[in-house]
Amino acid sequence: MTLYDHIQELRAELSNVSSERELRQIEAEMAAARAELAQHDAAFEAWLARLE
């Protein structure tokens, strides 16, 4: 599963949260996935900059 797909899945799960504990868990997973995606984006941008 791609990071994008994982984030989309987590967003869908947020609409069906049944407890505060579950909400916090999904939010933590979302934050981790977004941080990982940001790292990938930064690495890609650095790679593109080297091509110029």
mmCIF entry with sequence, helices, sheets and N, C-alpha, C, O atoms, coordinates in Angstrom:
data_MODEL
# 
_entry.id   MODEL 
# 
_entity.id                         1 
_entity.type                       polymer 
_entity.pdbx_number_of_molecules   1 
# 
_entity_poly.entity_id                      1 
_entity_poly.type                           'polypeptide(L)' 
_entity_poly.nstd_linkage                   no 
_entity_poly.nstd_monomer                   no 
_entity_poly.pdbx_seq_one_letter_code       MTLYDHIQELRAELSNVSSERELRQIEAEMAAARAELAQHDAAFEAWLARLE 
_entity_poly.pdbx_seq_one_letter_code_can   MTLYDHIQELRAELSNVSSERELRQIEAEMAAARAELAQHDAAFEAWLARLE 
_entity_poly.pdbx_strand_id                 A 
# 
loop_
_entity_poly_seq.entity_id 
_entity_poly_seq.num 
_entity_poly_seq.mon_id 
_entity_poly_seq.hetero 
1 1  MET n 
1 2  THR n 
1 3  LEU n 
1 4  TYR n 
1 5  ASP n 
1 6  HIS n 
1 7  ILE n 
1 8  GLN n 
1 9  GLU n 
1 10 LEU n 
1 11 ARG n 
1 12 ALA n 
1 13 GLU n 
1 14 LEU n 
1 15 SER n 
1 16 ASN n 
1 17 VAL n 
1 18 SER n 
1 19 SER n 
1 20 GLU n 
1 21 ARG n 
1 22 GLU n 
1 23 LEU n 
1 24 ARG n 
1 25 GLN n 
1 26 ILE n 
1 27 GLU n 
1 28 ALA n 
1 29 GLU n 
1 30 MET n 
1 31 ALA n 
1 32 ALA n 
1 33 ALA n 
1 34 ARG n 
1 35 ALA n 
1 36 GLU n 
1 37 LEU n 
1 38 ALA n 
1 39 GLN n 
1 40 HIS n 
1 41 ASP n 
1 42 ALA n 
1 43 ALA n 
1 44 PHE n 
1 45 GLU n 
1 46 ALA n 
1 47 TRP n 
1 48 LEU n 
1 49 ALA n 
1 50 ARG n 
1 51 LEU n 
1 52 GLU n 
# 
_struct_asym.id          A 
_struct_asym.entity_id   1 
# 
loop_
_struct_conf.conf_type_id 
_struct_conf.id 
_struct_conf.pdbx_PDB_helix_id 
_struct_conf.beg_label_comp_id 
_struct_conf.beg_label_asym_id 
_struct_conf.beg_label_seq_id 
_struct_conf.pdbx_beg_PDB_ins_code 
_struct_conf.end_label_comp_id 
_struct_conf.end_label_asym_id 
_struct_conf.end_label_seq_id 
_struct_conf.pdbx_end_PDB_ins_code 
_struct_conf.beg_auth_comp_id 
_struct_conf.beg_auth_asym_id 
_struct_conf.beg_auth_seq_id 
_struct_conf.end_auth_comp_id 
_struct_conf.end_auth_asym_id 
_struct_conf.end_auth_seq_id 
_struct_conf.pdbx_PDB_helix_class 
_struct_conf.details 
_struct_conf.pdbx_PDB_helix_length 
HELX_P HELX_P1 AA1 LEU A 3  ? LEU A 14 ? LEU A 3  LEU A 14 1 ? 12 
HELX_P HELX_P2 AA2 GLU A 20 ? LEU A 51 ? GLU A 20 LEU A 51 1 ? 32 
# 
_struct_conf_type.id          HELX_P 
_struct_conf_type.criteria    ? 
_struct_conf_type.reference   ? 
# 
loop_
_atom_site.group_PDB 
_atom_site.id 
_atom_site.type_symbol 
_atom_site.label_atom_id 
_atom_site.label_alt_id 
_atom_site.label_comp_id 
_atom_site.label_asym_id 
_atom_site.label_entity_id 
_atom_site.label_seq_id 
_atom_site.pdbx_PDB_ins_code 
_atom_site.Cartn_x 
_atom_site.Cartn_y 
_atom_site.Cartn_z 
_atom_site.occupancy 
_atom_site.B_iso_or_equiv 
_atom_site.pdbx_formal_charge 
_atom_site.auth_seq_id 
_atom_site.auth_comp_id 
_atom_site.auth_asym_id 
_atom_site.auth_atom_id 
_atom_site.pdbx_PDB_model_num 
ATOM 1   N N  . MET A 1 1  ? 0.851   -1.174 0.000   1.00 0.00 ? 1  MET A N  1 
ATOM 2   C CA . MET A 1 1  ? 0.000   0.000  0.000   1.00 0.00 ? 1  MET A CA 1 
ATOM 3   C C  . MET A 1 1  ? 0.899   1.240  0.000   1.00 0.00 ? 1  MET A C  1 
ATOM 4   O O  . MET A 1 1  ? 1.885   1.306  0.734   1.00 0.00 ? 1  MET A O  1 
ATOM 5   N N  . THR A 1 2  ? 0.550   2.200  -0.817  1.00 0.00 ? 2  THR A N  1 
ATOM 6   C CA . THR A 1 2  ? 1.327   3.433  -0.854  1.00 0.00 ? 2  THR A CA 1 
ATOM 7   C C  . THR A 1 2  ? 1.000   4.294  0.365   1.00 0.00 ? 2  THR A C  1 
ATOM 8   O O  . THR A 1 2  ? -0.019  4.093  1.025   1.00 0.00 ? 2  THR A O  1 
ATOM 9   N N  . LEU A 1 3  ? 1.870   5.245  0.649   1.00 0.00 ? 3  LEU A N  1 
ATOM 10  C CA . LEU A 1 3  ? 1.603   6.161  1.759   1.00 0.00 ? 3  LEU A CA 1 
ATOM 11  C C  . LEU A 1 3  ? 0.322   6.951  1.507   1.00 0.00 ? 3  LEU A C  1 
ATOM 12  O O  . LEU A 1 3  ? -0.474  7.174  2.419   1.00 0.00 ? 3  LEU A O  1 
ATOM 13  N N  . TYR A 1 4  ? 0.136   7.364  0.270   1.00 0.00 ? 4  TYR A N  1 
ATOM 14  C CA . TYR A 1 4  ? -1.084  8.100  -0.074  1.00 0.00 ? 4  TYR A CA 1 
ATOM 15  C C  . TYR A 1 4  ? -2.322  7.262  0.248   1.00 0.00 ? 4  TYR A C  1 
ATOM 16  O O  . TYR A 1 4  ? -3.268  7.753  0.863   1.00 0.00 ? 4  TYR A O  1 
ATOM 17  N N  . ASP A 1 5  ? -2.309  6.012  -0.167  1.00 0.00 ? 5  ASP A N  1 
ATOM 18  C CA . ASP A 1 5  ? -3.445  5.125  0.103   1.00 0.00 ? 5  ASP A CA 1 
ATOM 19  C C  . ASP A 1 5  ? -3.647  4.920  1.599   1.00 0.00 ? 5  ASP A C  1 
ATOM 20  O O  . ASP A 1 5  ? -4.777  4.881  2.084   1.00 0.00 ? 5  ASP A O  1 
ATOM 21  N N  . HIS A 1 6  ? -2.545  4.789  2.319   1.00 0.00 ? 6  HIS A N  1 
ATOM 22  C CA . HIS A 1 6  ? -2.630  4.603  3.771   1.00 0.00 ? 6  HIS A CA 1 
ATOM 23  C C  . HIS A 1 6  ? -3.274  5.825  4.425   1.00 0.00 ? 6  HIS A C  1 
ATOM 24  O O  . HIS A 1 6  ? -4.132  5.687  5.297   1.00 0.00 ? 6  HIS A O  1 
ATOM 25  N N  . ILE A 1 7  ? -2.863  7.006  4.006   1.00 0.00 ? 7  ILE A N  1 
ATOM 26  C CA . ILE A 1 7  ? -3.437  8.235  4.559   1.00 0.00 ? 7  ILE A CA 1 
ATOM 27  C C  . ILE A 1 7  ? -4.923  8.325  4.219   1.00 0.00 ? 7  ILE A C  1 
ATOM 28  O O  . ILE A 1 7  ? -5.726  8.728  5.060   1.00 0.00 ? 7  ILE A O  1 
ATOM 29  N N  . GLN A 1 8  ? -5.292  7.956  3.000   1.00 0.00 ? 8  GLN A N  1 
ATOM 30  C CA . GLN A 1 8  ? -6.705  7.970  2.616   1.00 0.00 ? 8  GLN A CA 1 
ATOM 31  C C  . GLN A 1 8  ? -7.515  6.986  3.463   1.00 0.00 ? 8  GLN A C  1 
ATOM 32  O O  . GLN A 1 8  ? -8.639  7.282  3.866   1.00 0.00 ? 8  GLN A O  1 
ATOM 33  N N  . GLU A 1 9  ? -6.941  5.830  3.723   1.00 0.00 ? 9  GLU A N  1 
ATOM 34  C CA . GLU A 1 9  ? -7.613  4.835  4.562   1.00 0.00 ? 9  GLU A CA 1 
ATOM 35  C C  . GLU A 1 9  ? -7.806  5.363  5.983   1.00 0.00 ? 9  GLU A C  1 
ATOM 36  O O  . GLU A 1 9  ? -8.866  5.179  6.581   1.00 0.00 ? 9  GLU A O  1 
ATOM 37  N N  . LEU A 1 10 ? -6.785  6.015  6.513   1.00 0.00 ? 10 LEU A N  1 
ATOM 38  C CA . LEU A 1 10 ? -6.896  6.583  7.855   1.00 0.00 ? 10 LEU A CA 1 
ATOM 39  C C  . LEU A 1 10 ? -7.959  7.672  7.895   1.00 0.00 ? 10 LEU A C  1 
ATOM 40  O O  . LEU A 1 10 ? -8.712  7.766  8.865   1.00 0.00 ? 10 LEU A O  1 
ATOM 41  N N  . ARG A 1 11 ? -8.029  8.490  6.861   1.00 0.00 ? 11 ARG A N  1 
ATOM 42  C CA . ARG A 1 11 ? -9.072  9.523  6.797   1.00 0.00 ? 11 ARG A CA 1 
ATOM 43  C C  . ARG A 1 11 ? -10.460 8.890  6.829   1.00 0.00 ? 11 ARG A C  1 
ATOM 44  O O  . ARG A 1 11 ? -11.357 9.383  7.513   1.00 0.00 ? 11 ARG A O  1 
ATOM 45  N N  . ALA A 1 12 ? -10.630 7.812  6.096   1.00 0.00 ? 12 ALA A N  1 
ATOM 46  C CA . ALA A 1 12 ? -11.919 7.115  6.091   1.00 0.00 ? 12 ALA A CA 1 
ATOM 47  C C  . ALA A 1 12 ? -12.234 6.562  7.476   1.00 0.00 ? 12 ALA A C  1 
ATOM 48  O O  . ALA A 1 12 ? -13.375 6.631  7.931   1.00 0.00 ? 12 ALA A O  1 
ATOM 49  N N  . GLU A 1 13 ? -11.227 6.018  8.139   1.00 0.00 ? 13 GLU A N  1 
ATOM 50  C CA . GLU A 1 13 ? -11.432 5.478  9.485   1.00 0.00 ? 13 GLU A CA 1 
ATOM 51  C C  . GLU A 1 13 ? -11.844 6.572  10.464  1.00 0.00 ? 13 GLU A C  1 
ATOM 52  O O  . GLU A 1 13 ? -12.617 6.320  11.387  1.00 0.00 ? 13 GLU A O  1 
ATOM 53  N N  . LEU A 1 14 ? -11.330 7.787  10.268  1.00 0.00 ? 14 LEU A N  1 
ATOM 54  C CA . LEU A 1 14 ? -11.680 8.886  11.167  1.00 0.00 ? 14 LEU A CA 1 
ATOM 55  C C  . LEU A 1 14 ? -13.178 9.184  11.153  1.00 0.00 ? 14 LEU A C  1 
ATOM 56  O O  . LEU A 1 14 ? -13.731 9.635  12.156  1.00 0.00 ? 14 LEU A O  1 
ATOM 57  N N  . SER A 1 15 ? -13.824 8.937  10.036  1.00 0.00 ? 15 SER A N  1 
ATOM 58  C CA . SER A 1 15 ? -15.261 9.227  9.961   1.00 0.00 ? 15 SER A CA 1 
ATOM 59  C C  . SER A 1 15 ? -16.106 8.199  10.705  1.00 0.00 ? 15 SER A C  1 
ATOM 60  O O  . SER A 1 15 ? -17.304 8.404  10.901  1.00 0.00 ? 15 SER A O  1 
ATOM 61  N N  . ASN A 1 16 ? -15.488 7.093  11.120  1.00 0.00 ? 16 ASN A N  1 
ATOM 62  C CA . ASN A 1 16 ? -16.225 6.033  11.815  1.00 0.00 ? 16 ASN A CA 1 
ATOM 63  C C  . ASN A 1 16 ? -15.661 5.727  13.203  1.00 0.00 ? 16 ASN A C  1 
ATOM 64  O O  . ASN A 1 16 ? -15.826 4.619  13.712  1.00 0.00 ? 16 ASN A O  1 
ATOM 65  N N  . VAL A 1 17 ? -15.008 6.690  13.799  1.00 0.00 ? 17 VAL A N  1 
ATOM 66  C CA . VAL A 1 17 ? -14.392 6.484  15.112  1.00 0.00 ? 17 VAL A CA 1 
ATOM 67  C C  . VAL A 1 17 ? -15.471 6.267  16.164  1.00 0.00 ? 17 VAL A C  1 
ATOM 68  O O  . VAL A 1 17 ? -16.477 6.976  16.199  1.00 0.00 ? 17 VAL A O  1 
ATOM 69  N N  . SER A 1 18 ? -15.242 5.276  17.020  1.00 0.00 ? 18 SER A N  1 
ATOM 70  C CA . SER A 1 18 ? -16.244 4.973  18.046  1.00 0.00 ? 18 SER A CA 1 
ATOM 71  C C  . SER A 1 18 ? -15.781 5.304  19.460  1.00 0.00 ? 18 SER A C  1 
ATOM 72  O O  . SER A 1 18 ? -16.569 5.243  20.403  1.00 0.00 ? 18 SER A O  1 
ATOM 73  N N  . SER A 1 19 ? -14.500 5.656  19.609  1.00 0.00 ? 19 SER A N  1 
ATOM 74  C CA . SER A 1 19 ? -14.019 5.983  20.952  1.00 0.00 ? 19 SER A CA 1 
ATOM 75  C C  . SER A 1 19 ? -12.884 7.001  20.880  1.00 0.00 ? 19 SER A C  1 
ATOM 76  O O  . SER A 1 19 ? -12.231 7.169  19.850  1.00 0.00 ? 19 SER A O  1 
ATOM 77  N N  . GLU A 1 20 ? -12.679 7.663  21.991  1.00 0.00 ? 20 GLU A N  1 
ATOM 78  C CA . GLU A 1 20 ? -11.591 8.640  22.098  1.00 0.00 ? 20 GLU A CA 1 
ATOM 79  C C  . GLU A 1 20 ? -10.241 7.958  21.908  1.00 0.00 ? 20 GLU A C  1 
ATOM 80  O O  . GLU A 1 20 ? -9.339  8.515  21.281  1.00 0.00 ? 20 GLU A O  1 
ATOM 81  N N  . ARG A 1 21 ? -10.107 6.765  22.444  1.00 0.00 ? 21 ARG A N  1 
ATOM 82  C CA . ARG A 1 21 ? -8.855  6.003  22.325  1.00 0.00 ? 21 ARG A CA 1 
ATOM 83  C C  . ARG A 1 21 ? -8.553  5.690  20.858  1.00 0.00 ? 21 ARG A C  1 
ATOM 84  O O  . ARG A 1 21 ? -7.423  5.844  20.396  1.00 0.00 ? 21 ARG A O  1 
ATOM 85  N N  . GLU A 1 22 ? -9.575  5.252  20.143  1.00 0.00 ? 22 GLU A N  1 
ATOM 86  C CA . GLU A 1 22 ? -9.410  4.940  18.725  1.00 0.00 ? 22 GLU A CA 1 
ATOM 87  C C  . GLU A 1 22 ? -9.054  6.206  17.936  1.00 0.00 ? 22 GLU A C  1 
ATOM 88  O O  . GLU A 1 22 ? -8.220  6.162  17.032  1.00 0.00 ? 22 GLU A O  1 
ATOM 89  N N  . LEU A 1 23 ? -9.683  7.321  18.279  1.00 0.00 ? 23 LEU A N  1 
ATOM 90  C CA . LEU A 1 23 ? -9.393  8.592  17.627  1.00 0.00 ? 23 LEU A CA 1 
ATOM 91  C C  . LEU A 1 23 ? -7.926  8.958  17.798  1.00 0.00 ? 23 LEU A C  1 
ATOM 92  O O  . LEU A 1 23 ? -7.258  9.325  16.832  1.00 0.00 ? 23 LEU A O  1 
ATOM 93  N N  . ARG A 1 24 ? -7.423  8.859  19.022  1.00 0.00 ? 24 ARG A N  1 
ATOM 94  C CA . ARG A 1 24 ? -6.018  9.200  19.292  1.00 0.00 ? 24 ARG A CA 1 
ATOM 95  C C  . ARG A 1 24 ? -5.069  8.274  18.528  1.00 0.00 ? 24 ARG A C  1 
ATOM 96  O O  . ARG A 1 24 ? -4.040  8.716  18.018  1.00 0.00 ? 24 ARG A O  1 
ATOM 97  N N  . GLN A 1 25 ? -5.417  7.003  18.453  1.00 0.00 ? 25 GLN A N  1 
ATOM 98  C CA . GLN A 1 25 ? -4.574  6.040  17.741  1.00 0.00 ? 25 GLN A CA 1 
ATOM 99  C C  . GLN A 1 25 ? -4.511  6.374  16.248  1.00 0.00 ? 25 GLN A C  1 
ATOM 100 O O  . GLN A 1 25 ? -3.435  6.367  15.651  1.00 0.00 ? 25 GLN A O  1 
ATOM 101 N N  . ILE A 1 26 ? -5.653  6.661  15.657  1.00 0.00 ? 26 ILE A N  1 
ATOM 102 C CA . ILE A 1 26 ? -5.692  6.986  14.230  1.00 0.00 ? 26 ILE A CA 1 
ATOM 103 C C  . ILE A 1 26 ? -4.959  8.298  13.972  1.00 0.00 ? 26 ILE A C  1 
ATOM 104 O O  . ILE A 1 26 ? -4.230  8.420  12.988  1.00 0.00 ? 26 ILE A O  1 
ATOM 105 N N  . GLU A 1 27 ? -5.149  9.273  14.848  1.00 0.00 ? 27 GLU A N  1 
ATOM 106 C CA . GLU A 1 27 ? -4.445  10.547 14.693  1.00 0.00 ? 27 GLU A CA 1 
ATOM 107 C C  . GLU A 1 27 ? -2.937  10.357 14.764  1.00 0.00 ? 27 GLU A C  1 
ATOM 108 O O  . GLU A 1 27 ? -2.197  10.996 14.016  1.00 0.00 ? 27 GLU A O  1 
ATOM 109 N N  . ALA A 1 28 ? -2.474  9.486  15.655  1.00 0.00 ? 28 ALA A N  1 
ATOM 110 C CA . ALA A 1 28 ? -1.039  9.214  15.762  1.00 0.00 ? 28 ALA A CA 1 
ATOM 111 C C  . ALA A 1 28 ? -0.520  8.533  14.496  1.00 0.00 ? 28 ALA A C  1 
ATOM 112 O O  . ALA A 1 28 ? 0.551   8.876  13.996  1.00 0.00 ? 28 ALA A O  1 
ATOM 113 N N  . GLU A 1 29 ? -1.276  7.577  13.985  1.00 0.00 ? 29 GLU A N  1 
ATOM 114 C CA . GLU A 1 29 ? -0.883  6.907  12.743  1.00 0.00 ? 29 GLU A CA 1 
ATOM 115 C C  . GLU A 1 29 ? -0.868  7.890  11.576  1.00 0.00 ? 29 GLU A C  1 
ATOM 116 O O  . GLU A 1 29 ? 0.010   7.829  10.716  1.00 0.00 ? 29 GLU A O  1 
ATOM 117 N N  . MET A 1 30 ? -1.841  8.794  11.552  1.00 0.00 ? 30 MET A N  1 
ATOM 118 C CA . MET A 1 30 ? -1.914  9.798  10.496  1.00 0.00 ? 30 MET A CA 1 
ATOM 119 C C  . MET A 1 30 ? -0.707  10.732 10.566  1.00 0.00 ? 30 MET A C  1 
ATOM 120 O O  . MET A 1 30 ? -0.116  11.055 9.535   1.00 0.00 ? 30 MET A O  1 
ATOM 121 N N  . ALA A 1 31 ? -0.343  11.161 11.751  1.00 0.00 ? 31 ALA A N  1 
ATOM 122 C CA . ALA A 1 31 ? 0.810   12.042 11.908  1.00 0.00 ? 31 ALA A CA 1 
ATOM 123 C C  . ALA A 1 31 ? 2.088   11.347 11.448  1.00 0.00 ? 31 ALA A C  1 
ATOM 124 O O  . ALA A 1 31 ? 2.923   11.960 10.782  1.00 0.00 ? 31 ALA A O  1 
ATOM 125 N N  . ALA A 1 32 ? 2.243   10.085 11.796  1.00 0.00 ? 32 ALA A N  1 
ATOM 126 C CA . ALA A 1 32 ? 3.430   9.332  11.383  1.00 0.00 ? 32 ALA A CA 1 
ATOM 127 C C  . ALA A 1 32 ? 3.468   9.167  9.867   1.00 0.00 ? 32 ALA A C  1 
ATOM 128 O O  . ALA A 1 32 ? 4.526   9.313  9.255   1.00 0.00 ? 32 ALA A O  1 
ATOM 129 N N  . ALA A 1 33 ? 2.335   8.867  9.265   1.00 0.00 ? 33 ALA A N  1 
ATOM 130 C CA . ALA A 1 33 ? 2.279   8.691  7.811   1.00 0.00 ? 33 ALA A CA 1 
ATOM 131 C C  . ALA A 1 33 ? 2.562   10.005 7.094   1.00 0.00 ? 33 ALA A C  1 
ATOM 132 O O  . ALA A 1 33 ? 3.268   10.023 6.086   1.00 0.00 ? 33 ALA A O  1 
ATOM 133 N N  . ARG A 1 34 ? 2.019   11.093 7.601   1.00 0.00 ? 34 ARG A N  1 
ATOM 134 C CA . ARG A 1 34 ? 2.276   12.406 6.991   1.00 0.00 ? 34 ARG A CA 1 
ATOM 135 C C  . ARG A 1 34 ? 3.744   12.791 7.121   1.00 0.00 ? 34 ARG A C  1 
ATOM 136 O O  . ARG A 1 34 ? 4.317   13.362 6.193   1.00 0.00 ? 34 ARG A O  1 
ATOM 137 N N  . ALA A 1 35 ? 4.355   12.488 8.252   1.00 0.00 ? 35 ALA A N  1 
ATOM 138 C CA . ALA A 1 35 ? 5.777   12.785 8.440   1.00 0.00 ? 35 ALA A CA 1 
ATOM 139 C C  . ALA A 1 35 ? 6.622   11.977 7.460   1.00 0.00 ? 35 ALA A C  1 
ATOM 140 O O  . ALA A 1 35 ? 7.573   12.498 6.876   1.00 0.00 ? 35 ALA A O  1 
ATOM 141 N N  . GLU A 1 36 ? 6.277   10.718 7.285   1.00 0.00 ? 36 GLU A N  1 
ATOM 142 C CA . GLU A 1 36 ? 7.009   9.877  6.333   1.00 0.00 ? 36 GLU A CA 1 
ATOM 143 C C  . GLU A 1 36 ? 6.829   10.395 4.909   1.00 0.00 ? 36 GLU A C  1 
ATOM 144 O O  . GLU A 1 36 ? 7.779   10.408 4.126   1.00 0.00 ? 36 GLU A O  1 
ATOM 145 N N  . LEU A 1 37 ? 5.622   10.819 4.576   1.00 0.00 ? 37 LEU A N  1 
ATOM 146 C CA . LEU A 1 37 ? 5.367   11.365 3.248   1.00 0.00 ? 37 LEU A CA 1 
ATOM 147 C C  . LEU A 1 37 ? 6.172   12.648 3.035   1.00 0.00 ? 37 LEU A C  1 
ATOM 148 O O  . LEU A 1 37 ? 6.694   12.877 1.944   1.00 0.00 ? 37 LEU A O  1 
ATOM 149 N N  . ALA A 1 38 ? 6.272   13.471 4.056   1.00 0.00 ? 38 ALA A N  1 
ATOM 150 C CA . ALA A 1 38 ? 7.063   14.700 3.962   1.00 0.00 ? 38 ALA A CA 1 
ATOM 151 C C  . ALA A 1 38 ? 8.535   14.381 3.716   1.00 0.00 ? 38 ALA A C  1 
ATOM 152 O O  . ALA A 1 38 ? 9.200   15.081 2.954   1.00 0.00 ? 38 ALA A O  1 
ATOM 153 N N  . GLN A 1 39 ? 9.045   13.336 4.351   1.00 0.00 ? 39 GLN A N  1 
ATOM 154 C CA . GLN A 1 39 ? 10.432  12.918 4.119   1.00 0.00 ? 39 GLN A CA 1 
ATOM 155 C C  . GLN A 1 39 ? 10.628  12.470 2.680   1.00 0.00 ? 39 GLN A C  1 
ATOM 156 O O  . GLN A 1 39 ? 11.629  12.809 2.049   1.00 0.00 ? 39 GLN A O  1 
ATOM 157 N N  . HIS A 1 40 ? 9.682   11.715 2.166   1.00 0.00 ? 40 HIS A N  1 
ATOM 158 C CA . HIS A 1 40 ? 9.759   11.259 0.773   1.00 0.00 ? 40 HIS A CA 1 
ATOM 159 C C  . HIS A 1 40 ? 9.725   12.457 -0.176  1.00 0.00 ? 40 HIS A C  1 
ATOM 160 O O  . HIS A 1 40 ? 10.488  12.517 -1.141  1.00 0.00 ? 40 HIS A O  1 
ATOM 161 N N  . ASP A 1 41 ? 8.839   13.403 0.105   1.00 0.00 ? 41 ASP A N  1 
ATOM 162 C CA . ASP A 1 41 ? 8.735   14.598 -0.733  1.00 0.00 ? 41 ASP A CA 1 
ATOM 163 C C  . ASP A 1 41 ? 10.034  15.396 -0.714  1.00 0.00 ? 41 ASP A C  1 
ATOM 164 O O  . ASP A 1 41 ? 10.487  15.869 -1.756  1.00 0.00 ? 41 ASP A O  1 
ATOM 165 N N  . ALA A 1 42 ? 10.632  15.546 0.456   1.00 0.00 ? 42 ALA A N  1 
ATOM 166 C CA . ALA A 1 42 ? 11.886  16.291 0.573   1.00 0.00 ? 42 ALA A CA 1 
ATOM 167 C C  . ALA A 1 42 ? 13.003  15.595 -0.194  1.00 0.00 ? 42 ALA A C  1 
ATOM 168 O O  . ALA A 1 42 ? 13.799  16.252 -0.865  1.00 0.00 ? 42 ALA A O  1 
ATOM 169 N N  . ALA A 1 43 ? 13.064  14.287 -0.100  1.00 0.00 ? 43 ALA A N  1 
ATOM 170 C CA . ALA A 1 43 ? 14.090  13.536 -0.829  1.00 0.00 ? 43 ALA A CA 1 
ATOM 171 C C  . ALA A 1 43 ? 13.886  13.681 -2.332  1.00 0.00 ? 43 ALA A C  1 
ATOM 172 O O  . ALA A 1 43 ? 14.854  13.822 -3.079  1.00 0.00 ? 43 ALA A O  1 
ATOM 173 N N  . PHE A 1 44 ? 12.646  13.648 -2.776  1.00 0.00 ? 44 PHE A N  1 
ATOM 174 C CA . PHE A 1 44 ? 12.354  13.804 -4.198  1.00 0.00 ? 44 PHE A CA 1 
ATOM 175 C C  . PHE A 1 44 ? 12.735  15.201 -4.675  1.00 0.00 ? 44 PHE A C  1 
ATOM 176 O O  . PHE A 1 44 ? 13.326  15.352 -5.744  1.00 0.00 ? 44 PHE A O  1 
ATOM 177 N N  . GLU A 1 45 ? 12.401  16.217 -3.892  1.00 0.00 ? 45 GLU A N  1 
ATOM 178 C CA . GLU A 1 45 ? 12.758  17.593 -4.244  1.00 0.00 ? 45 GLU A CA 1 
ATOM 179 C C  . GLU A 1 45 ? 14.272  17.764 -4.314  1.00 0.00 ? 45 GLU A C  1 
ATOM 180 O O  . GLU A 1 45 ? 14.775  18.448 -5.205  1.00 0.00 ? 45 GLU A O  1 
ATOM 181 N N  . ALA A 1 46 ? 14.997  17.154 -3.391  1.00 0.00 ? 46 ALA A N  1 
ATOM 182 C CA . ALA A 1 46 ? 16.462  17.224 -3.410  1.00 0.00 ? 46 ALA A CA 1 
ATOM 183 C C  . ALA A 1 46 ? 17.009  16.546 -4.659  1.00 0.00 ? 46 ALA A C  1 
ATOM 184 O O  . ALA A 1 46 ? 17.948  17.044 -5.280  1.00 0.00 ? 46 ALA A O  1 
ATOM 185 N N  . TRP A 1 47 ? 16.430  15.423 -5.020  1.00 0.00 ? 47 TRP A N  1 
ATOM 186 C CA . TRP A 1 47 ? 16.853  14.710 -6.224  1.00 0.00 ? 47 TRP A CA 1 
ATOM 187 C C  . TRP A 1 47 ? 16.618  15.573 -7.465  1.00 0.00 ? 47 TRP A C  1 
ATOM 188 O O  . TRP A 1 47 ? 17.480  15.657 -8.340  1.00 0.00 ? 47 TRP A O  1 
ATOM 189 N N  . LEU A 1 48 ? 15.446  16.213 -7.537  1.00 0.00 ? 48 LEU A N  1 
ATOM 190 C CA . LEU A 1 48 ? 15.150  17.087 -8.669  1.00 0.00 ? 48 LEU A CA 1 
ATOM 191 C C  . LEU A 1 48 ? 16.120  18.260 -8.740  1.00 0.00 ? 48 LEU A C  1 
ATOM 192 O O  . LEU A 1 48 ? 16.555  18.645 -9.825  1.00 0.00 ? 48 LEU A O  1 
ATOM 193 N N  . ALA A 1 49 ? 16.457  18.821 -7.596  1.00 0.00 ? 49 ALA A N  1 
ATOM 194 C CA . ALA A 1 49 ? 17.376  19.960 -7.560  1.00 0.00 ? 49 ALA A CA 1 
ATOM 195 C C  . ALA A 1 49 ? 18.749  19.574 -8.096  1.00 0.00 ? 49 ALA A C  1 
ATOM 196 O O  . ALA A 1 49 ? 19.416  20.388 -8.735  1.00 0.00 ? 49 ALA A O  1 
ATOM 197 N N  . ARG A 1 50 ? 19.171  18.352 -7.843  1.00 0.00 ? 50 ARG A N  1 
ATOM 198 C CA . ARG A 1 50 ? 20.476  17.898 -8.347  1.00 0.00 ? 50 ARG A CA 1 
ATOM 199 C C  . ARG A 1 50 ? 20.470  17.749 -9.864  1.00 0.00 ? 50 ARG A C  1 
ATOM 200 O O  . ARG A 1 50 ? 21.527  17.809 -10.492 1.00 0.00 ? 50 ARG A O  1 
ATOM 201 N N  . LEU A 1 51 ? 19.309  17.559 -10.455 1.00 0.00 ? 51 LEU A N  1 
ATOM 202 C CA . LEU A 1 51 ? 19.210  17.404 -11.904 1.00 0.00 ? 51 LEU A CA 1 
ATOM 203 C C  . LEU A 1 51 ? 19.327  18.729 -12.643 1.00 0.00 ? 51 LEU A C  1 
ATOM 204 O O  . LEU A 1 51 ? 19.662  18.761 -13.827 1.00 0.00 ? 51 LEU A O  1 
ATOM 205 N N  . GLU A 1 52 ? 19.055  19.809 -11.949 1.00 0.00 ? 52 GLU A N  1 
ATOM 206 C CA . GLU A 1 52 ? 19.076  21.136 -12.587 1.00 0.00 ? 52 GLU A CA 1 
ATOM 207 C C  . GLU A 1 52 ? 20.471  21.636 -12.819 1.00 0.00 ? 52 GLU A C  1 
ATOM 208 O O  . GLU A 1 52 ? 20.654  22.734 -13.346 1.00 0.00 ? 52 GLU A O  1 
# 
